[in-house]
Amino acid sequence: MGRKGVCCCCAALRPRYKRLVDNIFPEDPKDGLVKADMEKLTFYAVSAPEKLDRIGAYLAERLTRDVARHRYGYVLIAMEALDQLLMACHSQSIKPFVESFLHMVAKLLESGEPKLQVLGTNSFVKFANIEEDTPSYHRRYDFFVSRFSAMCHSRDPDPEVQNEIRIAGIRGIQGVVRKAVNDELRATIWEPQHMDKIVPSLLFNMQKIEDIDSRIGPPSSPTVGVKEENPSVLAENCFRELLGRATYGNMNNAVRPVFAHLDHHRLWDPNEFAVSCFKIIMYSIQAQYSHHVIQEILGHLDVRKRDSPRVRAGIIQVLLEAVAIAAKGSIGPTVLEVFNTLLKHLRISVDFELGDRRSSCESTTLSISSKESDERIVQNAIIQTIGFFGSNLPDYQRSEIMMFIMSKVPVLGTTSQSLDPSNLGDLGTRRIQIMLLRSLLMVTSGYKATTISNALPAPFLDPLLSPSLMEDSELRQLVLEILHNLIDRHDNRAKLRGIRIIPDVSDLKIKRDKISRQDVSFMKKHGQQLYRHIYLGCKEEDNVQKNFELLFTSLALTTIELANEEVVIDLVRLAIALQDIAIINEDNLPMFNRCGVMALVAAYLNFLSQMIAVPAFCQHVSKVIETRSVEAAYFLPETIFKDKSNLPKSLEKDETDLFFLTNKIAESLGGSGYNVERLSVPYVPQVTDEDRLSRRKSIVDTVSLQVDILSGCSIEDKVDNTEEITFEALKKAIDNNGLEEQEKEKRRLVIEKFQKAPFEEIAAQCETKANLLHDRLAQILELTIRPPPSPSGAMTMTAGHPHYHSVPVYEMKFPDLCVY
């Protein structure tokens, strides 16, 4: 009798490969594999590779029978033999043997015995590490993907057994991925039906990790012991390996199941696990594929746009983390898409917030206010994402994004490209403006342009300085802060923080370069816009301390970065005009605002005088400041912004010792070589078309009086009601007594102004008058012109007068419009 009760005669008649296989099994399975006979079987298989498929089939037959009979000892021996044969034989004939091997592994995985499942998994992992000479065109791993994924979700009541099965499932998935990716037919593993099983299984185990922060960052290399004992760490490494092998065509299939898992398990709120997952994804994939992940996040944000605010905020936070990593590498073609999608969701969030507010008016509940605060979380997350993404872009892309965001700001007269505020009302429009300007503020942070014209091109500067963005104190603050980011190219803003009288400017160690020709050209073209914005900003009644501080910083930065001798004169004229605002008070400003403007002028002229280092100018400014500190401390920033209770009841115009005088400044600057002729011409801000269309108090009303002084008008005719407002103002400026003498004097002043004033000032005032009279000039010219009644002794012109036709009709009525 031979081994296991088989007679010698019968054994001799059996095929040799069967006898060799039978001999490796001992009588008692506890004795383990018979090594001597295993060596014979291995030698035979190597010598006769065509017999491998028969050896594999016979081993599979025995293993199936032993599994069914629960003879697990022989099962272990059979798998050990299979593993050794698999490792020893490398030839084309191994293909049929592999099929038998995989069949036996499948049998083990199907069994309900945890030890057999682990045994089958270990054998499959060994097989996965073998590099085959030729690809297999018919082999698929569908069963193994499904089975290993199911093992990853094991719910065995014994925690140790459960942990063991889950580890086996993760290692099995890792083996499938390695085998399929190394195979030339690797595309099959990336099919959605496989990824929908593999990715959630790994994420399910990654959730169990105790320290979430340990997963954040680039791939780590934990020890072997930790890998084997912790399913979370093993799943994470498998997930990293899977993503690292993903290519352009299958990246989306690997990422989409992540969203499904996070949605199903409601992991967007809180979103710590979601953030950590996408950090792993962004660090694991190849850098050039980062934009695929960003596109998928944006697409999922669109899908979930009707979800709760906290879910949307969680997705946006994930986008922020992904963008933060992607911005360091390749962004791809998704830059504008990111911003466009985020701005669209910003508009949606504001719409939701206002809708909730309208609902709260009907039924006041706590849930409504909670929803509003949640929407604010969404909006802040969007702004933070926009700002972070924009601030990490190269300069050429950042300037495009600045233009793109500015084009979305609702500005009067430019609604074609902006976010549609028609359904939001005034409150919604203001919210959109604030959100977009806050986004723009973050994008411009750290932006250093070589020339100011690159930082502030006309298509960007015009809407930024629009009167539509001056209707609210917070809007003006944001606009000024954006200007500071773009103008300050030497990081001086922090040294100028806070409005104050600086004793010695040299202690600030201001950094500056010589102004370039490009910057000089910019100030000639756009300087009036900057001055105008500062001038109008000082006249707003809702100004607070921060507004005055930002206005001071704006003037100081303009002096540092953009001031040549001509700009210095313009800035002095602007400062004197601001002082006149407070003294004359045509706008009926509160006393605090008037004192605040006076303090602003004092702080700035103190700074300017030390920057240009003209001793006489410094002496005059210092003398006024000293006088104020004794007699009118409320005109200094250190007092007015700290103690608002000690305000004066009125400002006396004859207290010249407290004011900065134009003649004194002109004398001091003229002695140092400055051309001070223009200091005698009061500053007049430009009037834009938007001023006439804006809903806010128009500057036209402010400038009209100055136009009256410079224009000679003698209109006594009756006009329509539509013309009453303009011409009534003109009539009040005319004294009927000595009309001809007044006209001659005004004519002389106009001629002198055109001879001495700079071109920019003349252009600004001509534009002002043209805007005022443009709509009515045709009607005026059609009116019958009657010569005004002459005072006694004065000549009255008639149609028969010899010089009657020597002066055009419109010159008689508007001498300031004539070309001399």
Secondary structure, DSSP 8 states (H G I E B T S, - for coil): --GGG--HHHHHHS-HHHHHHHHTS-SSGGG---HHHHHHHHHHHHH-GGGHHHHHHHHHHHHHHHHHTT-HHHHHHHHHHHHHHHHH--STTHHHHHHHHHHHHHHHHHSS-HHHHHHHHHHHHHHHT---SS--SS---HHHHHHHHHHHT---SSHHHHHHHHHHHHHHHHHHHHHHHHSTTGGGGGSHHHHHHHHHHHHHHHTT-S-GGGG-SS-----HHHHHH-HHHHHHHHHHHHHHT--GGGHHHHHHHHHHHHHHTT-SSS-HHHHHHHHHHHHHS-GGGHHHHHHHHHHHHHHTTTS-HHHHHHHHHHHHHHHHHHTTS--GGGHHHHHHHHHHHHHHHHHHHHHHHHHHHHS--HHHHHHHHHHHHHHHHHHHHHHHHHHTS-HHHHHHHHHHHHHHS--TT-TTTS---TTTHHHHHHHHHHHHHHHHHHHHTT---SSHHHHS-HHHHHHHT-GGGGSSHHHHHHHHHHHHHHH-SSS-GGGG-S----S-GGGG--------HHHHHHHHHHHHHHHHHHHHHHT-TT--HHHHHHHHHHHHHHHHHH--HHHHHHHHHHHHHHHHHHHH-TT---HHHHHHHHHHHHHHHHHHHHHHT-HHHHHHHHHHHHHHHHH-GGGSHHHHTT--SS--S---TT-GGGS--HHHHHHHHHTTT---GGGGS-------HHHHH-SS--HHHHHHHHHHHHS-----S---HHHHHHHHHHHHT--STTHHHHHHHHHHHHHHHHHHS-HHHHHHHHHHHHHHHTTTHHHHHHS--------TT-----TTSTTGGGS-HHHHH-GGGS--
